[in-house]
Amino acid sequence: MAGETDIFNVFFREKPALLLLGLRSPKGEVYASSLAKEIDCTYSHVVKVIQQMQEAGLVTFKKQGRLKLLALTSRGQKVADFIQNIKGSL
């Protein structure tokens, strides 16, 4: 029988889903580089996915000096909550 992670990956692309979940309950301020480390992904891939999520209205950037803080919009929070609920049900 497939494990929880295996079946979750059948329904969702793993890294983008984990990215949203990482933003759902951050442990402090979140940057693309810290998120890349957390989900074991390249920085460039995280930036690409984050840009797509921003265009979809799921994520916002807040410039802080040279760094960009990441946060979920209310819509992004709802999507992340749904993903977490589905993951928990599997």
NUROTI-758660 format. One record per residue: residue number from 1; residue in three letters; x, y, z of N, C-alpha, C in turn. Coordinates in nm, 3 decimals. Atoms other than C-alpha are relative to their C-alpha. Example, Ala and Ser with C-alpha at 12.3 -4.5 7.8 and 13.67 -1.06 7.14 Angstrom:
NUROTI-758660
atom pos: 1; code: ala; n.px: 0.089; n.py: -0.119; n.pz: 0.000; ca.px: 1.230; ca.py: -0.450; ca.pz: 0.780; c.px: 0.090; c.py: 0.120; c.pz: 0.000
atom pos: 2; code: ser; n.px: -0.082; n.py: -0.119; n.pz: -0.006; ca.px: 1.367; ca.py: -0.106; ca.pz: 0.714; c.px: -0.077; c.py: 0.109; c.pz: 0.073
***
This chain:
NUROTI-758660
atom pos: 1; code: met; n.px: 0.084; n.py: -0.118; n.pz: 0.000; ca.px: 0.000; ca.py: 0.000; ca.pz: 0.000; c.px: 0.089; c.py: 0.124; c.pz: 0.000
atom pos: 2; code: ala; n.px: -0.079; n.py: -0.122; n.pz: 0.011; ca.px: 0.130; ca.py: 0.345; ca.pz: -0.088; c.px: -0.006; c.py: 0.079; c.pz: 0.130
atom pos: 3; code: gly; n.px: -0.005; n.py: -0.082; n.pz: -0.120; ca.px: 0.241; ca.py: 0.571; ca.pz: 0.194; c.px: -0.074; c.py: 0.131; c.pz: -0.021
atom pos: 4; code: glu; n.px: 0.072; n.py: -0.127; n.pz: 0.005; ca.px: 0.076; ca.py: 0.903; ca.pz: 0.277; c.px: 0.062; c.py: 0.096; c.pz: -0.101
atom pos: 5; code: thr; n.px: -0.068; n.py: -0.091; n.pz: 0.091; ca.px: 0.338; ca.py: 1.101; ca.pz: 0.085; c.px: -0.016; c.py: -0.045; c.pz: -0.144
atom pos: 6; code: asp; n.px: 0.013; n.py: 0.052; n.pz: 0.136; ca.px: 0.319; ca.py: 0.875; ca.pz: -0.221; c.px: -0.136; c.py: 0.032; c.pz: -0.059
atom pos: 7; code: ile; n.px: 0.134; n.py: -0.023; n.pz: 0.053; ca.px: -0.058; ca.py: 0.905; ca.pz: -0.260; c.px: -0.027; c.py: 0.149; c.pz: -0.013
atom pos: 8; code: phe; n.px: 0.015; n.py: -0.146; n.pz: 0.009; ca.px: -0.046; ca.py: 1.280; ca.pz: -0.191; c.px: 0.060; c.py: 0.049; c.pz: -0.131
atom pos: 9; code: asn; n.px: -0.067; n.py: -0.042; n.pz: 0.122; ca.px: 0.196; ca.py: 1.317; ca.pz: -0.481; c.px: -0.075; c.py: -0.041; c.pz: -0.126
atom pos: 10; code: val; n.px: 0.083; n.py: 0.040; n.pz: 0.113; ca.px: -0.049; ca.py: 1.138; ca.pz: -0.709; c.px: -0.095; c.py: 0.114; c.pz: -0.037
atom pos: 11; code: phe; n.px: 0.100; n.py: -0.104; n.pz: 0.022; ca.px: -0.295; ca.py: 1.427; ca.pz: -0.666; c.px: 0.059; c.py: 0.139; c.pz: -0.018
atom pos: 12; code: phe; n.px: -0.060; n.py: -0.132; n.pz: 0.002; ca.px: -0.058; ca.py: 1.722; ca.pz: -0.631; c.px: 0.145; c.py: -0.007; c.pz: -0.041
atom pos: 13; code: arg; n.px: -0.143; n.py: -0.013; n.pz: 0.022; ca.px: 0.277; ca.py: 1.834; ca.pz: -0.759; c.px: 0.061; c.py: 0.029; c.pz: 0.136
atom pos: 14; code: glu; n.px: -0.052; n.py: -0.003; n.pz: -0.137; ca.px: 0.484; ca.py: 1.786; ca.pz: -0.447; c.px: 0.055; c.py: 0.135; c.pz: 0.043
atom pos: 15; code: lys; n.px: -0.069; n.py: -0.121; n.pz: -0.045; ca.px: 0.701; ca.py: 2.098; ca.pz: -0.434; c.px: -0.092; c.py: 0.122; c.pz: 0.010
atom pos: 16; code: pro; n.px: 0.092; n.py: -0.113; n.pz: -0.017; ca.px: 0.433; ca.py: 2.362; ca.pz: -0.507; c.px: -0.097; c.py: -0.018; c.pz: 0.117
atom pos: 17; code: ala; n.px: 0.089; n.py: 0.025; n.pz: -0.114; ca.px: 0.199; ca.py: 2.198; ca.pz: -0.255; c.px: 0.074; c.py: 0.022; c.pz: 0.131
atom pos: 18; code: leu; n.px: -0.080; n.py: -0.018; n.pz: -0.121; ca.px: 0.476; ca.py: 2.188; ca.pz: 0.007; c.px: 0.035; c.py: 0.148; c.pz: 0.021
atom pos: 19; code: leu; n.px: -0.029; n.py: -0.142; n.pz: -0.007; ca.px: 0.559; ca.py: 2.549; ca.pz: -0.074; c.px: -0.117; c.py: 0.074; c.pz: 0.065
atom pos: 20; code: leu; n.px: 0.118; n.py: -0.063; n.pz: -0.061; ca.px: 0.203; ca.py: 2.658; ca.pz: 0.008; c.px: -0.013; c.py: -0.039; c.pz: 0.146
atom pos: 21; code: leu; n.px: 0.010; n.py: 0.046; n.pz: -0.138; ca.px: 0.205; ca.py: 2.447; ca.pz: 0.322; c.px: 0.108; c.py: 0.066; c.pz: 0.087
atom pos: 22; code: gly; n.px: -0.106; n.py: -0.068; n.pz: -0.073; ca.px: 0.536; ca.py: 2.605; ca.pz: 0.425; c.px: -0.035; c.py: 0.145; c.pz: 0.032
atom pos: 23; code: leu; n.px: 0.044; n.py: -0.137; n.pz: -0.023; ca.px: 0.380; ca.py: 2.949; ca.pz: 0.392; c.px: -0.123; c.py: 0.005; c.pz: 0.091
atom pos: 24; code: arg; n.px: 0.124; n.py: 0.007; n.pz: -0.079; ca.px: 0.065; ca.py: 2.835; ca.pz: 0.573; c.px: 0.026; c.py: 0.023; c.pz: 0.148
atom pos: 25; code: ser; n.px: -0.031; n.py: -0.016; n.pz: -0.142; ca.px: 0.225; ca.py: 2.814; ca.pz: 0.914; c.px: 0.149; c.py: 0.028; c.pz: 0.017
atom pos: 26; code: pro; n.px: -0.143; n.py: -0.033; n.pz: -0.005; ca.px: 0.559; ca.py: 2.994; ca.pz: 0.898; c.px: 0.052; c.py: 0.010; c.pz: 0.142
atom pos: 27; code: lys; n.px: -0.070; n.py: -0.014; n.pz: -0.128; ca.px: 0.806; ca.py: 2.987; ca.pz: 1.182; c.px: 0.087; c.py: 0.125; c.pz: -0.011
atom pos: 28; code: gly; n.px: -0.072; n.py: -0.126; n.pz: 0.019; ca.px: 0.903; ca.py: 3.353; ca.pz: 1.152; c.px: -0.019; c.py: 0.051; c.pz: -0.143
atom pos: 29; code: glu; n.px: 0.008; n.py: -0.057; n.pz: 0.134; ca.px: 0.962; ca.py: 3.553; ca.pz: 0.836; c.px: 0.047; c.py: -0.101; c.pz: -0.104
atom pos: 30; code: val; n.px: -0.031; n.py: 0.098; n.pz: 0.105; ca.px: 0.975; ca.py: 3.354; ca.pz: 0.513; c.px: 0.054; c.py: 0.071; c.pz: -0.123
atom pos: 31; code: tyr; n.px: -0.063; n.py: -0.048; n.pz: 0.122; ca.px: 1.205; ca.py: 3.423; ca.pz: 0.221; c.px: 0.007; c.py: -0.118; c.pz: -0.097
atom pos: 32; code: ala; n.px: -0.008; n.py: 0.107; n.pz: 0.100; ca.px: 1.236; ca.py: 3.229; ca.pz: -0.104; c.px: 0.114; c.py: -0.096; c.pz: 0.032
atom pos: 33; code: ser; n.px: -0.114; n.py: 0.087; n.pz: -0.027; ca.px: 1.578; ca.py: 3.098; ca.pz: -0.001; c.px: -0.026; c.py: -0.092; c.pz: 0.120
atom pos: 34; code: ser; n.px: 0.029; n.py: 0.084; n.pz: -0.116; ca.px: 1.460; ca.py: 2.973; ca.pz: 0.340; c.px: -0.106; c.py: -0.105; c.pz: -0.034
atom pos: 35; code: leu; n.px: 0.104; n.py: 0.094; n.pz: 0.042; ca.px: 1.155; ca.py: 2.813; ca.pz: 0.181; c.px: 0.059; c.py: -0.109; c.pz: -0.088
atom pos: 36; code: ala; n.px: -0.066; n.py: 0.098; n.pz: 0.086; ca.px: 1.375; ca.py: 2.640; ca.pz: -0.077; c.px: 0.071; c.py: -0.105; c.pz: 0.084
atom pos: 37; code: lys; n.px: -0.067; n.py: 0.095; n.pz: -0.090; ca.px: 1.580; ca.py: 2.484; ca.pz: 0.203; c.px: -0.101; c.py: -0.088; c.pz: 0.072
atom pos: 38; code: glu; n.px: 0.102; n.py: 0.073; n.pz: -0.076; ca.px: 1.269; ca.py: 2.383; ca.pz: 0.397; c.px: -0.064; c.py: -0.112; c.pz: -0.080
atom pos: 39; code: ile; n.px: 0.067; n.py: 0.102; n.pz: 0.082; ca.px: 1.112; ca.py: 2.194; ca.pz: 0.106; c.px: 0.097; c.py: -0.076; c.pz: -0.089
atom pos: 40; code: asp; n.px: -0.104; n.py: 0.069; n.pz: 0.076; ca.px: 1.444; ca.py: 2.071; ca.pz: -0.040; c.px: -0.018; c.py: 0.019; c.pz: -0.150
atom pos: 41; code: cys; n.px: 0.023; n.py: -0.037; n.pz: 0.140; ca.px: 1.410; ca.py: 2.253; ca.pz: -0.369; c.px: 0.100; c.py: 0.109; c.pz: -0.036
atom pos: 42; code: thr; n.px: -0.093; n.py: -0.105; n.pz: 0.041; ca.px: 1.626; ca.py: 2.486; ca.pz: -0.574; c.px: -0.066; c.py: 0.137; c.pz: 0.016
atom pos: 43; code: tyr; n.px: 0.048; n.py: -0.138; n.pz: -0.015; ca.px: 1.594; ca.py: 2.859; ca.pz: -0.518; c.px: -0.071; c.py: 0.045; c.pz: -0.127
atom pos: 44; code: ser; n.px: 0.059; n.py: -0.045; n.pz: 0.127; ca.px: 1.522; ca.py: 2.921; ca.pz: -0.887; c.px: -0.138; c.py: -0.061; c.pz: -0.023
atom pos: 45; code: his; n.px: 0.131; n.py: 0.064; n.pz: 0.015; ca.px: 1.235; ca.py: 2.670; ca.pz: -0.888; c.px: -0.102; c.py: 0.065; c.pz: 0.093
atom pos: 46; code: val; n.px: 0.090; n.py: -0.065; n.pz: -0.096; ca.px: 1.083; ca.py: 2.828; ca.pz: -0.576; c.px: -0.043; c.py: 0.137; c.pz: -0.053
atom pos: 47; code: val; n.px: 0.032; n.py: -0.132; n.pz: 0.052; ca.px: 1.102; ca.py: 3.175; ca.pz: -0.733; c.px: -0.098; c.py: -0.011; c.pz: -0.117
atom pos: 48; code: lys; n.px: 0.089; n.py: 0.019; n.pz: 0.115; ca.px: 0.938; ca.py: 3.050; ca.pz: -1.053; c.px: -0.142; c.py: -0.035; c.pz: 0.046
atom pos: 49; code: val; n.px: 0.131; n.py: 0.042; n.pz: -0.049; ca.px: 0.653; ca.py: 2.881; ca.pz: -0.864; c.px: -0.067; c.py: 0.114; c.pz: 0.077
atom pos: 50; code: ile; n.px: 0.053; n.py: -0.112; n.pz: -0.076; ca.px: 0.610; ca.py: 3.179; ca.pz: -0.630; c.px: -0.055; c.py: 0.109; c.pz: -0.093
atom pos: 51; code: gln; n.px: 0.047; n.py: -0.101; n.pz: 0.097; ca.px: 0.578; ca.py: 3.414; ca.pz: -0.929; c.px: -0.134; c.py: -0.043; c.pz: -0.060
atom pos: 52; code: gln; n.px: 0.127; n.py: 0.050; n.pz: 0.053; ca.px: 0.303; ca.py: 3.192; ca.pz: -1.073; c.px: -0.110; c.py: 0.012; c.pz: 0.104
atom pos: 53; code: met; n.px: 0.098; n.py: -0.010; n.pz: -0.108; ca.px: 0.129; ca.py: 3.186; ca.pz: -0.736; c.px: -0.039; c.py: 0.146; c.pz: 0.025
atom pos: 54; code: gln; n.px: 0.030; n.py: -0.142; n.pz: -0.016; ca.px: 0.155; ca.py: 3.564; ca.pz: -0.712; c.px: -0.098; c.py: 0.045; c.pz: -0.109
atom pos: 55; code: glu; n.px: 0.090; n.py: -0.034; n.pz: 0.111; ca.px: -0.008; ca.py: 3.600; ca.pz: -1.055; c.px: -0.140; c.py: -0.055; c.pz: 0.022
atom pos: 56; code: ala; n.px: 0.129; n.py: 0.062; n.pz: -0.029; ca.px: -0.287; ca.py: 3.370; ca.pz: -0.933; c.px: -0.066; c.py: 0.059; c.pz: 0.124
atom pos: 57; code: gly; n.px: 0.056; n.py: -0.064; n.pz: -0.118; ca.px: -0.340; ca.py: 3.588; ca.pz: -0.626; c.px: 0.009; c.py: -0.082; c.pz: 0.127
atom pos: 58; code: leu; n.px: -0.015; n.py: 0.087; n.pz: -0.117; ca.px: -0.218; ca.py: 3.328; ca.pz: -0.375; c.px: 0.109; c.py: 0.048; c.pz: 0.095
atom pos: 59; code: val; n.px: -0.117; n.py: -0.040; n.pz: -0.077; ca.px: 0.106; ca.py: 3.489; ca.pz: -0.255; c.px: 0.029; c.py: 0.148; c.pz: -0.023
atom pos: 60; code: thr; n.px: -0.044; n.py: -0.138; n.pz: 0.015; ca.px: 0.231; ca.py: 3.841; ca.pz: -0.189; c.px: 0.147; c.py: 0.010; c.pz: 0.039
atom pos: 61; code: phe; n.px: -0.138; n.py: -0.032; n.pz: -0.034; ca.px: 0.583; ca.py: 3.984; ca.pz: -0.172; c.px: -0.001; c.py: 0.131; c.pz: 0.076
atom pos: 62; code: lys; n.px: -0.019; n.py: -0.126; n.pz: -0.072; ca.px: 0.684; ca.py: 4.251; ca.pz: 0.077; c.px: 0.150; c.py: 0.026; c.pz: 0.002
atom pos: 63; code: lys; n.px: -0.143; n.py: -0.034; n.pz: 0.011; ca.px: 1.018; ca.py: 4.416; ca.pz: 0.003; c.px: 0.051; c.py: 0.049; c.pz: 0.135
atom pos: 64; code: gln; n.px: -0.065; n.py: -0.041; n.pz: -0.123; ca.px: 1.243; ca.py: 4.447; ca.pz: 0.307; c.px: 0.149; c.py: 0.011; c.pz: -0.030
atom pos: 65; code: gly; n.px: -0.139; n.py: -0.019; n.pz: 0.043; ca.px: 1.574; ca.py: 4.598; ca.pz: 0.200; c.px: 0.022; c.py: -0.073; c.pz: -0.132
atom pos: 66; code: arg; n.px: -0.026; n.py: 0.079; n.pz: 0.121; ca.px: 1.722; ca.py: 4.361; ca.pz: -0.056; c.px: -0.081; c.py: -0.128; c.pz: -0.004
atom pos: 67; code: leu; n.px: 0.074; n.py: 0.126; n.pz: -0.010; ca.px: 1.503; ca.py: 4.073; ca.pz: 0.060; c.px: -0.148; c.py: 0.019; c.pz: -0.026
atom pos: 68; code: lys; n.px: 0.145; n.py: 0.000; n.pz: 0.020; ca.px: 1.145; ca.py: 3.986; ca.pz: -0.028; c.px: -0.062; c.py: -0.100; c.pz: 0.096
atom pos: 69; code: leu; n.px: 0.075; n.py: 0.088; n.pz: -0.090; ca.px: 0.924; ca.py: 3.849; ca.pz: 0.246; c.px: -0.118; c.py: -0.058; c.pz: -0.076
atom pos: 70; code: leu; n.px: 0.112; n.py: 0.066; n.pz: 0.065; ca.px: 0.664; ca.py: 3.600; ca.pz: 0.131; c.px: -0.113; c.py: -0.019; c.pz: 0.100
atom pos: 71; code: ala; n.px: 0.117; n.py: 0.025; n.pz: -0.084; ca.px: 0.311; ca.py: 3.568; ca.pz: 0.268; c.px: -0.115; c.py: -0.045; c.pz: -0.088
atom pos: 72; code: leu; n.px: 0.120; n.py: 0.043; n.pz: 0.071; ca.px: -0.014; ca.py: 3.403; ca.pz: 0.167; c.px: -0.104; c.py: 0.112; c.pz: 0.004
atom pos: 73; code: thr; n.px: 0.117; n.py: -0.086; n.pz: -0.001; ca.px: -0.309; ca.py: 3.614; ca.pz: 0.064; c.px: -0.112; c.py: -0.078; c.pz: 0.068
atom pos: 74; code: ser; n.px: 0.112; n.py: 0.074; n.pz: -0.060; ca.px: -0.647; ca.py: 3.523; ca.pz: 0.212; c.px: -0.041; c.py: -0.117; c.pz: -0.090
atom pos: 75; code: arg; n.px: 0.031; n.py: 0.108; n.pz: 0.096; ca.px: -0.715; ca.py: 3.320; ca.pz: -0.103; c.px: 0.105; c.py: -0.111; c.pz: 0.009
atom pos: 76; code: gly; n.px: -0.108; n.py: 0.098; n.pz: -0.014; ca.px: -0.376; ca.py: 3.149; ca.pz: -0.071; c.px: -0.013; c.py: -0.079; c.pz: 0.128
atom pos: 77; code: gln; n.px: 0.021; n.py: 0.068; n.pz: -0.128; ca.px: -0.452; ca.py: 3.067; ca.pz: 0.294; c.px: -0.109; c.py: -0.105; c.pz: -0.013
atom pos: 78; code: lys; n.px: 0.111; n.py: 0.097; n.pz: 0.020; ca.px: -0.779; ca.py: 2.899; ca.pz: 0.191; c.px: 0.049; c.py: -0.121; c.pz: -0.079
atom pos: 79; code: val; n.px: -0.052; n.py: 0.111; n.pz: 0.082; ca.px: -0.603; ca.py: 2.692; ca.pz: -0.076; c.px: 0.094; c.py: -0.086; c.pz: 0.082
atom pos: 80; code: ala; n.px: -0.093; n.py: 0.075; n.pz: -0.085; ca.px: -0.327; ca.py: 2.594; ca.pz: 0.167; c.px: -0.075; c.py: -0.082; c.pz: 0.104
atom pos: 81; code: asp; n.px: 0.081; n.py: 0.073; n.pz: -0.098; ca.px: -0.589; ca.py: 2.495; ca.pz: 0.426; c.px: -0.064; c.py: -0.123; c.pz: -0.065
atom pos: 82; code: phe; n.px: 0.061; n.py: 0.114; n.pz: 0.072; ca.px: -0.765; ca.py: 2.275; ca.pz: 0.169; c.px: 0.104; c.py: -0.108; c.pz: -0.027
atom pos: 83; code: ile; n.px: -0.107; n.py: 0.097; n.pz: 0.028; ca.px: -0.436; ca.py: 2.110; ca.pz: 0.071; c.px: 0.037; c.py: -0.075; c.pz: 0.129
atom pos: 84; code: gln; n.px: -0.033; n.py: 0.064; n.pz: -0.126; ca.px: -0.354; ca.py: 2.043; ca.pz: 0.437; c.px: -0.110; c.py: -0.098; c.pz: 0.041
atom pos: 85; code: asn; n.px: 0.111; n.py: 0.089; n.pz: -0.033; ca.px: -0.701; ca.py: 1.893; ca.pz: 0.493; c.px: 0.002; c.py: -0.127; c.pz: -0.086
atom pos: 86; code: ile; n.px: -0.007; n.py: 0.116; n.pz: 0.089; ca.px: -0.663; ca.py: 1.667; ca.pz: 0.190; c.px: 0.118; c.py: -0.088; c.pz: 0.039
atom pos: 87; code: lys; n.px: -0.117; n.py: 0.076; n.pz: -0.040; ca.px: -0.314; ca.py: 1.564; ca.pz: 0.295; c.px: -0.027; c.py: -0.079; c.pz: 0.127
atom pos: 88; code: gly; n.px: 0.035; n.py: 0.066; n.pz: -0.124; ca.px: -0.444; ca.py: 1.483; ca.pz: 0.642; c.px: -0.099; c.py: -0.114; c.pz: -0.019
atom pos: 89; code: ser; n.px: 0.099; n.py: 0.104; n.pz: 0.026; ca.px: -0.726; ca.py: 1.273; ca.pz: 0.494; c.px: 0.061; c.py: -0.122; c.pz: -0.069
atom pos: 90; code: leu; n.px: -0.064; n.py: 0.111; n.pz: 0.071; ca.px: -0.484; ca.py: 1.059; ca.pz: 0.294; c.px: 0.080; c.py: -0.082; c.pz: 0.098
***
